[in-house]
Amino acid sequence: MAEAVDSLEKGKRKEGVGEFIRHTREELDRTTFPSSSDVKNTTIIVIIAVIFFAVYLFVIDNAWKYFLDGFTWVINKIAGY
């Protein structure tokens, strides 16, 4: 932000709307987009990863639940409840 202010203060003129649009179109012409197969493959990988981590976290969560339930049971037996 400070660079933009400095450049304006040093006498450089501000870019007009037409010039901005022209520069934007030039930049978009240099841009490459993924192919349809790339998008499909990436989507499949993301879906598989989400399912894997959902199952993994479900298993870990239930394992902790059973561990803590058992630990609580042992503590209650020791305490005499």
Secondary structure, DSSP 8 states (H G I E B T S, - for coil): -HHHHHHHHTT-----HHHHHHHHHHHHHT-----HHHHHHHHHHHHHHHHHHHHHHHHHHHHHHHHHHHHHHHHHHHHT-
